[in-house]
Amino acid sequence: MITVLSLWKGHIARRPTRREIAQEAARRHGLTFEELTSRSAAPRIAHPRQEAMFEMLCAGHTKADIARFFRLDRSCVYHASKAIPARLEAQAA
């Protein structure tokens, strides 16, 4: 979560936007924002995109909103929600 300063409430938590999450995921993987949000199915782009989708879900964004952001079907977001934990579990083993 990102902390922002409110004049009335002091420091409050704000969930990151979908764009902020996508930009951070692209930066971590050495991609541009445009590459990450493209429709490419190449693993070097699709896997970071799935990570961004998973992070968006964890931040509280809906599958429909995430799919709309990436111009994809909700089933792609559903697949990412299953693929990332499985990939992390396989790496830990």
Secondary structure as a PSIPRED ss2 file (coil, helix, strand):
# PSIPRED VFORMAT (PSIPRED V4.0)

   1 M C   1.000  0.000  0.000
   2 I E   0.000  0.000  1.000
   3 T E   0.000  0.000  1.000
   4 V E   0.000  0.000  1.000
   5 L E   0.000  0.000  1.000
   6 S E   0.000  0.000  1.000
   7 L C   1.000  0.000  0.000
   8 W C   1.000  0.000  0.000
   9 K C   1.000  0.000  0.000
  10 G E   0.000  0.000  1.000
  11 H E   0.000  0.000  1.000
  12 I E   0.000  0.000  1.000
  13 A E   0.000  0.000  1.000
  14 R E   0.000  0.000  1.000
  15 R C   1.000  0.000  0.000
  16 P C   1.000  0.000  0.000
  17 T C   1.000  0.000  0.000
  18 R H   0.000  1.000  0.000
  19 R H   0.000  1.000  0.000
  20 E H   0.000  1.000  0.000
  21 I H   0.000  1.000  0.000
  22 A H   0.000  1.000  0.000
  23 Q H   0.000  1.000  0.000
  24 E H   0.000  1.000  0.000
  25 A H   0.000  1.000  0.000
  26 A H   0.000  1.000  0.000
  27 R H   0.000  1.000  0.000
  28 R H   0.000  1.000  0.000
  29 H C   1.000  0.000  0.000
  30 G C   1.000  0.000  0.000
  31 L C   1.000  0.000  0.000
  32 T C   1.000  0.000  0.000
  33 F H   0.000  1.000  0.000
  34 E H   0.000  1.000  0.000
  35 E H   0.000  1.000  0.000
  36 L H   0.000  1.000  0.000
  37 T C   1.000  0.000  0.000
  38 S C   1.000  0.000  0.000
  39 R C   1.000  0.000  0.000
  40 S C   1.000  0.000  0.000
  41 A C   1.000  0.000  0.000
  42 A C   1.000  0.000  0.000
  43 P H   0.000  1.000  0.000
  44 R H   0.000  1.000  0.000
  45 I H   0.000  1.000  0.000
  46 A H   0.000  1.000  0.000
  47 H H   0.000  1.000  0.000
  48 P H   0.000  1.000  0.000
  49 R H   0.000  1.000  0.000
  50 Q H   0.000  1.000  0.000
  51 E H   0.000  1.000  0.000
  52 A H   0.000  1.000  0.000
  53 M H   0.000  1.000  0.000
  54 F H   0.000  1.000  0.000
  55 E H   0.000  1.000  0.000
  56 M H   0.000  1.000  0.000
  57 L H   0.000  1.000  0.000
  58 C H   0.000  1.000  0.000
  59 A C   1.000  0.000  0.000
  60 G C   1.000  0.000  0.000
  61 H C   1.000  0.000  0.000
  62 T C   1.000  0.000  0.000
  63 K H   0.000  1.000  0.000
  64 A H   0.000  1.000  0.000
  65 D H   0.000  1.000  0.000
  66 I H   0.000  1.000  0.000
  67 A H   0.000  1.000  0.000
  68 R H   0.000  1.000  0.000
  69 F H   0.000  1.000  0.000
  70 F H   0.000  1.000  0.000
  71 R C   1.000  0.000  0.000
  72 L C   1.000  0.000  0.000
  73 D C   1.000  0.000  0.000
  74 R H   0.000  1.000  0.000
  75 S H   0.000  1.000  0.000
  76 C H   0.000  1.000  0.000
  77 V H   0.000  1.000  0.000
  78 Y H   0.000  1.000  0.000
  79 H H   0.000  1.000  0.000
  80 A H   0.000  1.000  0.000
  81 S H   0.000  1.000  0.000
  82 K H   0.000  1.000  0.000
  83 A H   0.000  1.000  0.000
  84 I H   0.000  1.000  0.000
  85 P H   0.000  1.000  0.000
  86 A H   0.000  1.000  0.000
  87 R H   0.000  1.000  0.000
  88 L H   0.000  1.000  0.000
  89 E H   0.000  1.000  0.000
  90 A H   0.000  1.000  0.000
  91 Q H   0.000  1.000  0.000
  92 A H   0.000  1.000  0.000
  93 A C   1.000  0.000  0.000
